[in-house]
Amino acid sequence: MKEFSDMLWVETRKAIRSRMPLFTGIGALFMPLGIAFLVFVATNPDLSRKLGLVGAKANLMAYATTDWTAYMRALAQTIAAGGFFIFCFINSWVFGREFADHTVKDLLAVPVRRGSILLAKFAVTALWSAALAVEMLAVGLVGGALMGLPNGSAGALARGILAAGATAGLTIIVIPPFAFLAGVGRGYLLPIGAAILAIVMANLSAILGWGAYFPWAVPGLVAQDVSALTPASYLIAILTGAAGAFGAYLWWKYADQNR
């Protein structure tokens, strides 16, 4: 337990002393602000006409008659899509920087079990991602309150917050495979590329009706239409995350770390 706590302190310090929390925090901030801006434009016809293409985009996204229920659904979808990419970026940085900075051999030479090192990294990435999800949700709620959206009952808000929380949790769960890819690719490029491919495939699988069985589409379906999911959907998402974490452990334990 002391090994884990020591490594958790080390990984936390490495993250805090970098600029990544600031950059990812700013990136996460723009997503709910973007949703709130589109809703504001769509609910103000005069402004929508003046803004031209931006107003048309807002109306095409069907926010013109929105209320708190629709707004919270859009916010959850933002966490599922934009949050997914930011969470992948965090994982790629936490796991890939050791290879990019050529510090992996030094880290593995420390008299600490590799499982403790990886567990600390996963804990930091999960907590970091959860904090960004809370930020996005909080900013979105403030934006909705400032716009005075209708139908903001306690029940509607509670359901929206629960859906956003479940979306964020599932998004974090399906991220570990990209940590494994950061090891295989010995850096950032492979996991970032795989994340882009996963987003494309998630949208395609949802369009084809297979999203409930594609792990990286499950969080988006929780945000959009939870009735489309089955118990197998959640199991697939959990197994995907577990397989990714186990694969990362095997890679760090047995791969030839000669660079």
ABEGO torsion letter per residue (X at the ends): XAAAAAAAAAAAAAAAABAAAAAAAAAAAAAAAAAAAAAAAAABAAAAAAAEAAAAAAAAAGAAABBAAAAAAAAAAAAAAAAAAAAAAAAAAAAAAAAAAGAAAAAAABBBBAAAAAAAAAAAAAAAAAAAAAAAAAAAAAAAAAAGBBGBBAAAAAAAAAAAAAAAAAAAAAAAAAAAAAAAAGEAAAAAAAAAAAAAAAAAAAAAGAAAABAAAAAAAAAABAAABBAAAAAAAAAAAAAAAAAAAAAAAABBBAX
